[in-house]
Amino acid sequence: MDLAGIREYEEIHVWNVTNGKRFTTYAIRGEDDSGIISVNGGAAHQADVGDLVIIATFGDFTEVEANLHKPRLVYANPDNTVNHTANCIPVQIA
């Protein structure tokens, strides 16, 4: 959460790449460095252990703030350890 700049109780969007489901919930801090991403409550019906998910947050910025903003991207390995971080999304060509 810290690397991604996500605050506890912040609204997050979860996109389940494995099953195609998308849902909105909020972040709850777990045990530091555990590598666990846990989906609780009703949202737990939207994901299973081992699913590949993308977790996103959004901001509302003035034009000046938007020009200065750099996103925080955290890429994880299959065991949820950090692979690398970035502050831009690379261009993808189909």
N, C-alpha and C positions, 0 to 999 in steps of 0.2 A: 504494500500500500504506500509506503513511504517513497519508494523509487518512482512510482507512478504519480505521486502527488494526490492520492485519494485520501480523503479525510474520513474518519469513522462517522457513520450515519449519513454520509453523502449519497445522493441518488446515483445509482449506476444502472447502465443498460448492459444486459448480458445477451450475447448472440451465440447460441449453441451451434457450432459448425457441424457437429456430429448428427444432430437430428433436425436442424433447421428452425428450432423454436427460438423466439426472442421474448425477453421479458424485462421488466424494470423492477428493481428492488433497491436496497440500501446496503452499504458496506458495514460490516461488523469486524472489528479487529480480532484476529485469532492469535495463536501463539507465534511469536516472532521466529522467523527462519524455519518454520515447520514445513513449508511447501504445500500446505493444505489450502485449497480453495473449497469452501463448504457452502452449499446452497441449503438454506433452512426454510421452515414454514411451508406455505403453499407453493413457493417457488421451487421447492425440492422435487416437485412433480415434473419440472421442466428439464432436469438434467440428471444424469447418472454418473457414478464414479467412472473415470476414464474418458469422459466426453471432452472434446476440444472446444474451449469457449474463448470468446473475445469479450473483454470487459471494457466498457467505454464510459466516459463522462463527458459532459459538454459544458461550455461556459457561454455567458452572455456578455459581450464586450462592446465598448465604444469603438469607434473606428481607430482611434489612437492605440487603445489597448490591443485590438486585434492585430495591428501592424507590429506590435512588440511581442505578441504571444508566440511561444514555442511549445508545441505539444510534447508530452512525455510518453514515449512508447517503451514498453518493457516486454521483451521477447523471452519466453520461457522454454526450457528443455522439457521433454516428456515427464521428467520427475519434478517439474515445477521449480527447478533451480533456474536462476537468471542466466540466459544465454548471452544477451547483449541489450543495450538500450539505445534509443535514437531520439532525435527531436524533429524528425520529418518522415513523411511516408514516401518511400521511393516510387517513382513513376512506374506503372505497370502497363505493358502493351500486350493486348490480346493476340 
